[in-house]
């Protein structure tokens, strides 16, 4: 049986600054500044998009993360992370699958979680 994701996305505009933690379950597009952790359930189909004009200071935990902006904090990805050419990550990245464009910057350790048993 297949299920269809019919939910809409949430958008944080670039003139918005959030101080505090964010929890989400579907798609979240961040254009502004976030000072806090961003967390989605690891077993969900949640996707986080850190846009080129955004800055996140805090820990990120999500199944799918696409980064074009700046992150200061550790990132834990249960499925896949995509680092675009403008991405700047100051922190460790724990991932199952990674895609990194030329020009992306990571100041931290890349930790593959592929050596742990996959329970999917």
N, C-alpha and C positions, 0 to 999 in steps of 0.2 A: 504494500500500500504506500503510495506517495502522498505527501502533503504539500500543499502549495502555500508559500509565504505571501500573504496578501497585505501584510502590514506596511504602513508608510514609514518613512525615515524621519528622524529628528535632526534638527539643524541648529547649531549654535553659531550665531552670526559673528562677524569680526569685531563689532563694536561692543561685544559682550565679554565680561570677565567674570568667571565663576571661582569662588573660593569655597572649597568643600568637595566632597566626594560625589561622583556621578555613577549611578547604576543604570544599565540599559539592557534591553533584550533583543532588539532588532537591528536597525541600521542607525548609526550616529555619525553625523558630519560635523567636525569641529573646525570653525573658522577663527574663533576668538582665542582668549587665554583661559586656561584652566589651572588653578593652583589646588591640586587635590588628586586623588586616585580616580581612575576610570575603570569600572569593572563590569564585565558581562559574564553570565554563566558559561563555564567552559564547554558544557555539552549542548549549548544553543547554536543557532545559526547566525549569531550576532556578528556584525561587521562594523569596525571603527575606521573612520577616514579622518586622518589628521591632515588638514589642507595646508597648502604652502604658506598661508598668511597666519598660521596658528602656532601657539606655544603651549605645551603641557609640561607642568612641573609636578611630578608625582608618578606613582606606579600605575602601569597599565596591564590589565588582564582581560584578554578577549580571544575568541577563536580565530578571527581574521582581522588583521590590522594592515592598513595601507597608509604609509607615512610620506607626506610631502613637506611637512613643517618641522618644528623643533620639539624634541622631547628631552626632558631632564629627569631621568628616573629609569628604573628597571622595567622591562617589557616582558610579559609572559604570554606566549601565543600557543594555543592548543592545536591550531591547524596550520595557518600560514601567515607570514609577514612579507609585505612588499615594500621595499625602501626605494622611493623614487629618487631622481637625481638631485633634488633639492632637500632631501631628508638630512636632518642633523640629530643624532641620538647620542646623548651623554648618559650612558648607563648600560647595563648588561641586557642582552636580548636572549631569552630562552624560547626556543622555537622547535616546531616539528619540520616545517618547510620554510625556506627563505628565498626571496628573489631580491636582488640588489642591483639597481641601475648604476652606471658609471657616474661618479660625482657624489653619490650618497656617502655620508660621513657617519662613522660609528666610533665613539670614544668609550670603549668598554669591551666586554668579553662576549663572544657569540657562543652560546651553549646549546648544542643540539640535544633534543630530548628523544631522538630516534632510537637510542639504545635502551629505552624503557619499553616494556610491553604495551602495545596499543590495544585498548579495550573496546574499540569500535566494532 
